[in-house]
Amino acid sequence: MNDLSPALNEKLHLLENWYRQRKGSLVAFSGGIDSTLVLFLSRKFQGRDSAIGVISNSESLKSRDFKLAQSFCKEFDIQLRIIKTDELNDSNYNQNPINRCFFCKDHLFHDLQEMKKEFPGFEVLSGTNYDDLGDYRPGIDAAQKNLVISPLVDCKVTKDEIREIAKHFSLPNWNKPASPCLSSRIPYNQAVTFEKLKQIEAAEDLLNGHGFEDVRVRHFGTFGKIEVQKEDMDKLLSIKDKIISEIKNLGFARVEIDEEGLVSGKMNRVINKI
């Protein structure tokens, strides 16, 4: 267990007070580091019976992220509820408008609010962090609509601080790369379909199998575009023909390598031009 700086110890103290002032938590859990820390701290400060993780095993969540989330809850003795949201059948979502994330989160948070009937007095929590407030995040609007709160926002905890606190508690995914939902690989206003999501997941799993940990495969209808970290680019180019051939076998007519490298939120660049 690494030592925290005095500033981070103070934030951890703020978080403890935040949780202890509340009866219990229903945490919107994705397996990512942000919601993982929110759920872990709920279990630590509120107790096992007052900390419930809720994960939606939807088509846009990677299978391996779902399995990692289950494993985490088992390791730390955390109650986990598995639900199935139905956003893929919602035209507001599957037509992929620029605020697609709002409709996804609206489905999830609505279902969590319904769960409060089973857990009266509990709050619905998200893993939104303080840095997210400066980014384009339609899901934050859905949280406000559904009265979802975030301890990381209220206590002004940034992404780097989340990783440091998670490392302090030896959480297994403290340095896991961000893994946004699979729908984020599809350009806005191009339909989100089950088939596209499965192609994206299979292509990214293939890249992971070749040793590339942090990847994106953007889906442009008939062709895919590969992104890896800039420092992995030489390795990717050295086996370019093999990788492209294998990904084309997944159903892509054409595959390209984006030599700019991985840029999280790259699809959001179009929003700035509107």
C-alpha positions in Angstrom: 0.0 0.0 0.0 1.6 3.2 -1.2 1.5 6.3 1.0 -0.8 9.2 0.0 0.3 12.8 0.0 -1.2 15.1 2.7 -3.4 16.6 0.1 -4.8 13.2 -1.0 -5.2 12.1 2.6 -7.3 15.2 3.1 -9.5 14.3 0.1 -9.8 10.7 1.3 -11.0 12.2 4.6 -13.6 14.3 2.8 -14.8 11.2 0.9 -15.1 9.3 4.1 -17.3 12.0 5.6 -19.3 12.2 2.4 -20.2 8.5 2.5 -20.8 8.3 6.3 -23.4 11.1 6.1 -25.5 8.8 3.8 -27.5 5.6 4.6 -26.3 3.6 1.6 -25.4 3.6 -2.1 -26.6 2.1 -5.4 -23.5 2.6 -7.6 -23.7 2.7 -11.4 -20.8 0.4 -11.9 -19.0 -0.2 -15.3 -15.8 -1.8 -14.2 -13.8 1.3 -15.0 -11.5 2.9 -12.4 -13.8 5.8 -11.6 -16.9 3.8 -10.7 -14.7 1.1 -9.2 -13.3 3.5 -6.6 -16.8 4.9 -5.9 -18.1 1.4 -5.2 -15.0 0.3 -3.2 -15.3 3.4 -0.9 -19.0 2.8 -0.5 -18.2 -0.7 0.7 -15.4 0.5 2.9 -17.2 3.4 4.6 -20.8 2.3 4.5 -20.5 -1.4 5.0 -21.4 -4.5 2.9 -25.2 -4.2 3.3 -25.2 -0.5 2.3 -23.0 -0.7 -0.8 -24.7 -2.2 -3.9 -23.0 -2.2 -7.3 -25.3 -2.3 -10.3 -23.9 -3.1 -13.7 -25.8 -3.3 -17.0 -24.6 -6.2 -19.2 -25.5 -4.3 -22.4 -24.2 -4.9 -25.9 -22.0 -1.8 -25.7 -20.0 -3.1 -22.7 -17.0 -5.3 -23.5 -17.4 -8.9 -22.3 -14.0 -8.8 -20.7 -14.9 -5.6 -18.8 -18.0 -7.3 -17.5 -16.0 -10.3 -16.3 -13.5 -8.0 -14.6 -16.3 -6.1 -12.9 -17.7 -9.4 -11.6 -14.2 -10.6 -10.4 -13.6 -7.3 -8.6 -16.8 -7.6 -6.6 -16.1 -11.1 -5.7 -12.6 -10.2 -4.5 -13.7 -7.4 -2.3 -17.0 -9.0 -1.1 -19.2 -6.4 -2.7 -22.9 -7.1 -3.6 -23.4 -6.8 -7.4 -26.7 -6.6 -9.2 -26.7 -7.3 -12.9 -29.4 -5.7 -15.0 -30.0 -5.4 -18.8 -30.8 -1.9 -20.1 -32.5 -1.8 -23.5 -31.0 1.3 -25.1 -30.0 -0.4 -28.3 -33.8 -0.7 -29.1 -34.3 3.0 -28.4 -34.1 5.0 -31.7 -32.9 8.1 -29.7 -29.8 6.0 -28.9 -29.3 3.7 -31.9 -29.4 6.6 -34.4 -26.3 7.8 -32.7 -26.9 11.6 -32.2 -24.2 13.7 -30.6 -26.0 13.3 -27.3 -26.2 9.5 -27.6 -24.6 9.1 -24.1 -27.6 11.0 -22.6 -30.0 8.3 -23.7 -27.8 5.5 -22.6 -27.3 6.9 -19.1 -30.9 7.9 -18.9 -32.0 4.3 -19.3 -29.4 3.2 -16.7 -30.1 5.9 -14.1 -33.9 5.4 -14.5 -33.5 1.7 -13.7 -31.3 2.5 -10.7 -33.9 5.0 -9.4 -36.5 2.2 -9.6 -34.2 0.0 -7.6 -34.4 2.5 -4.7 -37.9 1.0 -3.9 -36.0 -2.0 -2.7 -33.4 0.1 -0.9 -35.3 3.1 0.6 -33.0 5.9 1.6 -30.1 4.9 -0.6 -28.6 7.3 -3.0 -27.8 6.5 -6.7 -24.1 7.3 -7.3 -22.1 7.6 -10.5 -18.3 7.6 -11.2 -18.3 11.0 -12.7 -15.1 12.8 -11.6 -14.1 16.4 -11.3 -12.2 16.5 -14.6 -15.3 15.3 -16.5 -17.0 18.6 -15.8 -14.7 20.2 -18.3 -15.4 17.6 -21.1 -18.4 17.0 -23.4 -20.4 14.5 -21.2 -24.1 14.3 -22.1 -24.4 11.6 -19.4 -24.0 14.3 -16.8 -27.3 15.8 -17.9 -28.9 12.4 -17.5 -27.5 12.2 -14.0 -29.0 15.6 -13.1 -32.3 14.6 -14.6 -32.4 11.4 -12.5 -31.0 12.9 -9.3 -27.8 10.9 -9.4 -24.9 12.3 -7.4 -21.1 11.7 -7.4 -18.8 11.8 -4.4 -15.8 12.4 -6.8 -17.4 15.6 -8.1 -18.6 16.8 -4.7 -15.1 16.2 -3.2 -13.3 17.6 -6.3 -11.3 14.4 -7.0 -9.5 14.4 -10.4 -8.7 11.4 -12.6 -5.0 11.3 -11.5 -6.1 11.5 -7.9 -8.5 8.6 -8.4 -5.7 6.4 -9.7 -3.4 7.4 -6.8 -6.1 6.5 -4.2 -7.0 3.3 -6.1 -3.3 2.4 -6.1 -3.1 3.1 -2.4 -5.8 0.5 -1.8 -4.2 -1.9 -4.2 -7.3 -2.0 -6.5 -6.5 -4.3 -9.4 -7.5 -1.9 -12.1 -5.8 1.3 -10.7 -3.8 1.7 -13.9 -6.2 0.1 -16.3 -6.6 2.2 -19.5 -10.0 3.8 -20.0 -12.4 1.6 -21.8 -15.3 3.7 -23.1 -18.5 2.0 -24.3 -18.1 0.3 -27.7 -20.7 2.7 -29.3 -18.2 5.5 -28.9 -16.2 3.9 -31.8 -19.0 4.7 -34.3 -19.2 8.2 -35.9 -22.1 10.3 -34.8 -25.3 9.9 -36.9 -24.2 6.5 -38.2 -26.5 3.8 -36.7 -25.3 1.8 -33.7 -26.1 -1.9 -34.3 -25.4 -5.1 -32.5 -23.3 -6.4 -35.5 -21.1 -3.3 -35.5 -20.5 -3.5 -31.7 -19.5 -7.2 -32.0 -17.1 -6.4 -34.9 -15.5 -3.6 -32.9 -15.1 -5.8 -29.8 -13.6 -8.7 -31.7 -11.2 -6.4 -33.5 -10.0 -4.8 -30.2 -9.7 -8.2 -28.6 -7.5 -9.3 -31.5 -5.2 -6.3 -31.0 -5.1 -7.0 -27.2 -4.0 -10.6 -28.1 -1.1 -9.2 -30.1 0.1 -7.3 -27.0 -1.5 -3.9 -27.6 -3.3 -3.0 -24.4 -4.8 0.4 -25.1 -6.6 0.4 -28.4 -9.6 1.6 -30.4 -11.0 0.3 -33.6 -13.2 3.0 -35.1 -16.1 1.7 -37.3 -16.9 3.7 -40.4 -19.5 1.4 -41.9 -17.4 -0.5 -44.5 -14.0 0.0 -43.1 -12.2 0.1 -39.7 -9.5 2.4 -38.5 -7.0 1.2 -35.9 -5.7 3.4 -33.1 -2.9 2.3 -30.7 -0.8 4.3 -28.3 1.9 6.4 -30.2 4.7 4.4 -28.5 3.2 1.2 -29.9 3.0 2.5 -33.5 6.3 1.0 -34.7 5.4 -2.4 -33.4 2.0 -2.2 -35.1 3.5 -1.1 -38.4 5.9 -4.0 -38.2 3.1 -6.5 -38.3 0.7 -4.3 -40.3 -0.2 -6.8 -43.0 -1.0 -9.6 -40.5 -3.2 -7.4 -38.3 -5.1 -5.9 -41.2 -5.7 -9.3 -42.7 -7.0 -10.7 -39.4 -9.3 -7.7 -38.8 -10.7 -7.8 -42.4 -11.6 -11.4 -41.7 -14.0 -10.1 -39.1 -16.1 -8.5 -41.8 -14.5 -5.2 -42.6 -14.1 -4.5 -46.3 -11.1 -2.3 -45.6 -8.8 -1.6 -42.6 -6.5 1.4 -42.0 -4.0 2.4 -39.4 -4.5 5.8 -37.9 -0.9 7.0 -37.6 -1.8 9.9 -35.3 -2.2 7.2 -32.7 -4.9 6.8 -30.0 -6.7 9.9 -29.0 -9.5 9.4 -26.5 -12.7 11.1 -27.6 -11.5 11.6 -31.1 -15.0 11.2 -32.4 -16.0 14.3 -30.4 -13.9 16.5 -32.6 -16.8 16.9 -35.0 -18.8 18.5 -32.2 -16.4 21.4 -32.0 -17.0 22.1 -35.7 -20.8 22.4 -35.3 
